[in-house]
Amino acid sequence: MAFNYKKSITFRLVQAAKAQRARSGAHLMRIGLHPGQELVLKVLADGDGRTMSQLALALGVQPPTVTKMVTRLSAQGFVRRQVSDTDGRLARVFLTDSGRELVVSVDKAWKRLEREAMSGLDDKDRKKLRKLLRQVEKNLSVAVDDDPEHESDFDTDDEAEDGKGKEKELTAA
């Protein structure tokens, strides 16, 4: 029996992430940003004057990605690059006044998105979901064990419910 990816939690997670990104993009477009740019602004709001390497690390992206994002945000007047006084090889990135004002709009967009995403969930479910997602993130952040014996870990509850007992079969992708 083939693995039914459509019933997997990870598939649902991917679909939810796609929907979140699309909805987030719509909200951000209204304030003149593309997805990901708001994170640069938020990171700088938390600690202005970061280097490109520090931004890349904080955002979890490669330095060329940060360079492209900062270049666009700079062209829009939301950030400015300044060569370090102590090391001419380093450029530090700072929010402009316009960038600081835009962070307020970003916060409003995120709050709106959070309300939309969590609609129909009570506080208890929201807290549980947040905890579960942190655990999934932690699990996926550790090194993957390539031991084929672990394939049995991918058994789904649906197989037992379908009366198929403990049959655990995956097909190679």
C-alpha positions as CSV (number, residue, x, y, z in Angstrom):
1,M,0.0,0.0,0.0
2,A,1.4,3.4,-1.0
3,F,1.9,6.1,1.6
4,N,-1.2,8.4,1.5
5,Y,0.6,11.7,1.6
6,K,-2.6,13.7,1.5
7,K,-3.5,12.4,4.9
8,S,-0.1,13.1,6.4
9,I,0.4,15.8,8.9
10,T,3.5,17.1,7.0
11,F,1.4,17.6,3.9
12,R,-1.2,19.5,5.8
13,L,1.6,21.6,7.3
14,V,3.0,22.4,3.8
15,Q,-0.5,23.3,2.6
16,A,-1.1,25.5,5.7
17,A,2.3,27.2,5.1
18,K,1.4,27.9,1.5
19,A,-1.9,29.4,2.5
20,Q,-0.3,31.5,5.2
21,R,2.3,32.8,2.8
22,A,-0.3,33.7,0.2
23,R,-2.5,35.5,2.7
24,S,0.5,37.2,4.3
25,G,1.6,38.3,0.8
26,A,-1.8,39.9,0.2
27,H,-1.6,41.8,3.5
28,L,2.0,42.9,2.9
29,M,1.3,44.0,-0.7
30,R,-1.1,46.6,0.7
31,I,1.7,48.2,2.6
32,G,4.3,47.9,-0.2
33,L,6.2,44.9,0.9
34,H,6.9,41.4,-0.4
35,P,6.9,38.3,1.9
36,G,10.2,38.1,3.8
37,Q,10.9,41.9,3.7
38,E,8.8,42.4,6.8
39,L,11.1,40.0,8.7
40,V,14.1,42.2,7.8
41,L,12.3,45.2,9.2
42,K,11.3,43.3,12.4
43,V,14.8,42.0,13.0
44,L,16.2,45.5,12.6
45,A,13.5,46.9,14.9
46,D,14.7,44.4,17.5
47,G,18.4,45.5,17.0
48,D,19.3,48.2,14.5
49,G,22.7,48.3,12.9
50,R,23.2,44.6,12.2
51,T,25.7,43.4,9.6
52,M,24.6,41.5,6.6
53,S,25.9,38.3,8.1
54,Q,24.0,38.9,11.3
55,L,20.8,39.5,9.3
56,A,21.3,36.4,7.3
57,L,21.8,34.3,10.5
58,A,18.8,35.9,12.2
59,L,16.6,35.3,9.2
60,G,17.9,31.8,8.4
61,V,18.8,32.7,4.8
62,Q,22.0,32.9,2.8
63,P,23.9,36.2,2.6
64,P,23.1,36.8,-1.1
65,T,19.4,36.6,-0.2
66,V,19.8,39.3,2.5
67,T,21.8,41.5,0.1
68,K,18.9,41.4,-2.4
69,M,16.3,42.1,0.2
70,V,18.3,45.0,1.7
71,T,19.0,46.4,-1.7
72,R,15.2,46.5,-2.5
73,L,14.3,47.9,1.0
74,S,17.0,50.5,0.6
75,A,15.7,51.5,-2.8
76,Q,12.2,51.9,-1.2
77,G,13.7,54.1,1.5
78,F,13.0,51.8,4.4
79,V,16.6,50.9,5.4
80,R,20.0,52.4,4.8
81,R,23.5,50.7,4.6
82,Q,26.4,52.3,6.3
83,V,30.0,51.1,6.1
84,S,31.3,50.2,9.6
85,D,33.5,52.8,11.3
86,T,35.8,50.1,12.6
87,D,36.0,47.7,9.7
88,G,35.5,49.1,6.1
89,R,34.6,45.6,4.9
90,L,31.5,45.5,7.0
91,A,28.2,47.2,6.1
92,R,25.7,47.7,8.8
93,V,22.0,48.1,8.1
94,F,19.7,50.6,9.8
95,L,16.0,51.4,9.7
96,T,15.1,54.8,8.3
97,D,12.3,56.8,9.9
98,S,10.1,55.5,7.1
99,G,11.1,51.9,7.9
100,R,10.3,52.4,11.6
101,E,6.9,53.7,10.7
102,L,6.4,50.7,8.4
103,V,7.1,48.3,11.3
104,V,3.9,49.5,12.9
105,S,2.0,48.6,9.7
106,V,3.7,45.2,9.6
107,D,2.6,44.5,13.2
108,K,-1.0,45.4,12.2
109,A,-0.8,43.0,9.2
110,W,0.6,40.2,11.4
111,K,-2.1,40.7,14.0
112,R,-4.8,40.6,11.2
113,L,-3.2,37.4,9.8
114,E,-3.0,35.8,13.2
115,R,-6.8,36.5,13.8
116,E,-7.6,35.0,10.4
117,A,-5.5,32.0,10.9
118,M,-6.7,31.2,14.4
119,S,-10.4,31.9,13.7
120,G,-12.5,29.1,15.3
121,L,-9.7,28.0,17.7
122,D,-10.1,28.7,21.4
123,D,-7.2,29.8,23.6
124,K,-6.5,26.3,24.8
125,D,-6.2,25.0,21.2
126,R,-4.1,27.9,20.1
127,K,-1.6,27.3,23.0
128,K,-1.5,23.6,22.2
129,L,-1.0,24.2,18.5
130,R,1.9,26.7,19.2
131,K,3.5,24.1,21.5
132,L,3.1,21.3,18.9
133,L,4.5,23.5,16.1
134,R,7.5,24.4,18.2
135,Q,8.1,20.6,18.7
136,V,7.8,19.9,15.0
137,E,10.2,22.7,14.2
138,K,12.6,21.3,16.8
139,N,12.3,17.8,15.4
140,L,12.9,19.0,11.8
141,S,15.9,21.2,12.9
142,V,17.9,18.2,14.2
143,A,20.1,16.0,11.9
144,V,18.0,13.4,10.1
145,D,18.8,9.8,10.9
146,D,19.1,7.8,7.7
147,D,18.5,4.5,9.4
148,P,15.9,2.6,7.3
149,E,14.5,1.0,10.5
150,H,13.0,4.3,11.3
151,E,10.6,4.1,8.3
152,S,8.2,2.4,10.6
153,D,7.9,5.7,12.5
154,F,5.8,7.0,9.6
155,D,2.8,4.8,10.4
156,T,-0.4,6.9,10.4
157,D,-3.4,6.6,12.6
158,D,-5.5,6.2,9.5
159,E,-4.1,2.8,8.8
160,A,-5.2,1.4,12.1
161,E,-8.6,3.0,11.8
162,D,-9.0,1.5,8.3
163,G,-8.7,-2.0,10.0
164,K,-5.4,-2.6,8.4
165,G,-3.7,-3.2,11.7
166,K,0.0,-2.6,12.0
167,E,0.8,-2.8,8.3
168,K,3.4,-0.2,7.7
169,E,4.5,0.1,4.2
170,L,6.1,3.1,2.4
171,T,7.0,3.4,-1.1
172,A,10.2,5.1,-2.1
173,A,9.9,8.5,-3.6
